[in-house]
Amino acid sequence: MAQLVKTTSELWVSVSHGRFIILDDDGLADEPDGVPSLMDDEDERGDEWFRPAYNGVDIDGPFSDYDPDVVLELWDGPPPERPGWARTASGEVFFSSGRVHLNNIFGDGDSANSFNLGEKTRTWSLRCHARPSRDDEEEFLLQFWPTPF
């Protein structure tokens, strides 16, 4: 059974235009050609609410501008299922520095939202859960674990 390595308390991110991103500290520099990008326009992104890309993940919320609570978890393997969430999606994402943070779509973030995954230049599995919060907004749980080589 997988073990929880570390977790954050509730973090916040400012959602702008209904979206926020998880971004690697290296940003989008050296983005290879032909991979999904956070810079893709709406037509290329499709209508999925959870979109992994190179060095980041684009996540849609239900409202245009709000500040949801976000919890990040690092696991040593696939975490157990978490019932009670309205939406769940998963995918794989490559992070070059292994340190990620929450940002709005304009790249504005708070360094207090930085989360060290502990390994550089690797692909991570990520599960994103979302549900309405007590204050009628939305809260997110993001679970990371190493993707087997």
C-alpha positions as CSV (number, residue, x, y, z in Angstrom):
1,M,0.0,0.0,0.0
2,A,1.3,3.5,-0.9
3,Q,2.4,5.8,1.9
4,L,1.9,9.5,2.1
5,V,5.3,11.2,2.1
6,K,4.2,14.8,2.8
7,T,1.3,17.1,2.4
8,T,0.6,20.8,2.6
9,S,-2.0,22.6,4.6
10,E,-4.6,24.4,2.6
11,L,-2.9,26.7,0.1
12,W,-4.6,29.3,-2.0
13,V,-4.3,30.4,-5.5
14,S,-6.0,33.2,-7.3
15,V,-8.2,31.9,-10.1
16,S,-8.4,34.3,-13.1
17,H,-10.7,33.7,-16.0
18,G,-11.7,30.4,-14.5
19,R,-8.2,28.8,-14.5
20,F,-5.1,28.3,-12.5
21,I,-1.9,26.4,-13.2
22,I,0.6,24.2,-11.4
23,L,4.0,25.3,-12.7
24,D,7.5,23.9,-12.3
25,D,10.1,26.4,-11.0
26,D,11.9,26.1,-14.3
27,G,8.9,27.6,-16.1
28,L,8.4,26.9,-19.7
29,A,12.0,27.4,-20.9
30,D,13.3,24.7,-23.2
31,E,9.8,23.4,-23.9
32,P,10.2,20.6,-26.6
33,D,8.3,20.8,-29.8
34,G,5.2,18.7,-30.2
35,V,4.2,18.3,-26.6
36,P,1.2,19.8,-24.9
37,S,1.9,23.3,-23.7
38,L,0.4,25.6,-21.1
39,M,0.7,28.2,-23.9
40,D,-1.7,26.3,-26.2
41,D,-4.7,28.4,-27.2
42,E,-8.3,27.3,-26.2
43,D,-8.9,25.4,-29.4
44,E,-5.8,23.3,-28.9
45,R,-6.5,22.7,-25.2
46,G,-9.9,21.1,-25.7
47,D,-12.7,21.1,-23.2
48,E,-11.1,19.0,-20.5
49,W,-11.0,20.7,-17.0
50,F,-7.6,19.1,-16.2
51,R,-4.8,19.4,-18.8
52,P,-1.2,18.2,-18.0
53,A,1.4,19.8,-20.2
54,Y,5.2,20.2,-20.2
55,N,6.3,21.5,-16.8
56,G,2.8,22.3,-15.7
57,V,-0.9,21.5,-15.4
58,D,-3.8,23.8,-16.4
59,I,-6.9,23.4,-14.2
60,D,-10.3,24.9,-14.8
61,G,-12.6,25.9,-12.0
62,P,-16.3,26.6,-12.1
63,F,-16.1,30.4,-11.5
64,S,-14.3,33.2,-13.3
65,D,-12.4,34.8,-10.4
66,Y,-12.1,33.3,-6.9
67,D,-9.5,31.9,-4.4
68,P,-10.0,28.2,-3.9
69,D,-8.3,26.1,-1.2
70,V,-5.8,23.7,-2.6
71,V,-4.0,20.8,-0.8
72,L,-1.0,19.1,-2.4
73,E,0.1,15.6,-1.4
74,L,3.2,13.6,-2.3
75,W,2.9,9.8,-2.3
76,D,5.5,7.0,-2.8
77,G,3.0,5.1,-5.1
78,P,-0.6,5.4,-6.3
79,P,-2.7,6.7,-3.5
80,P,-5.9,5.0,-2.5
81,E,-9.1,6.3,-4.1
82,R,-10.8,9.2,-2.3
83,P,-14.6,9.1,-2.5
84,G,-16.7,12.2,-2.0
85,W,-15.2,14.4,-4.7
86,A,-17.4,15.8,-7.4
87,R,-14.7,15.7,-10.1
88,T,-11.6,13.6,-10.4
89,A,-9.1,13.4,-13.3
90,S,-5.6,12.1,-13.6
91,G,-2.6,12.2,-16.0
92,E,1.1,12.3,-16.2
93,V,3.3,15.4,-16.2
94,F,7.0,16.0,-16.6
95,F,8.6,18.4,-14.2
96,S,12.2,19.5,-14.8
97,S,13.2,21.0,-11.4
98,G,10.8,18.9,-9.2
99,R,9.7,22.0,-7.4
100,V,6.2,23.2,-8.3
101,H,4.0,26.1,-7.3
102,L,0.5,27.4,-7.8
103,N,0.0,30.3,-10.2
104,N,-2.8,32.2,-11.8
105,I,-2.8,32.1,-15.6
106,F,-0.8,35.3,-15.8
107,G,2.1,33.6,-13.9
108,D,1.5,35.4,-10.7
109,G,2.1,33.1,-7.8
110,D,3.2,33.0,-4.2
111,S,6.5,31.4,-3.2
112,A,4.8,30.1,-0.1
113,N,2.8,27.8,-2.4
114,S,6.0,26.0,-3.5
115,F,6.1,22.2,-3.1
116,N,9.2,20.1,-3.5
117,L,8.6,16.7,-5.1
118,G,12.1,15.7,-4.2
119,E,13.3,14.5,-7.7
120,K,14.4,16.5,-10.8
121,T,13.8,15.6,-14.4
122,R,11.1,13.0,-14.1
123,T,7.5,12.2,-15.0
124,W,5.0,12.3,-12.2
125,S,1.5,10.8,-12.0
126,L,-1.0,13.3,-10.8
127,R,-4.6,13.0,-9.6
128,C,-6.7,16.1,-9.2
129,H,-9.9,16.1,-7.1
130,A,-12.4,19.0,-7.0
131,R,-15.6,19.6,-5.1
132,P,-17.7,22.5,-3.8
133,S,-16.3,24.0,-0.6
134,R,-18.1,25.2,2.5
135,D,-18.1,28.8,1.2
136,D,-19.8,27.8,-2.1
137,E,-16.6,28.1,-4.1
138,E,-14.4,25.0,-4.8
139,E,-11.6,23.1,-3.2
140,F,-8.9,20.9,-4.8
141,L,-6.8,18.0,-3.7
142,L,-3.8,17.3,-5.9
143,Q,-1.9,14.0,-5.4
144,F,1.5,13.4,-6.9
145,W,3.5,10.1,-7.1
146,P,6.4,8.9,-9.2
147,T,5.6,7.3,-12.5
148,P,7.5,4.0,-12.9
149,F,10.4,4.2,-15.3
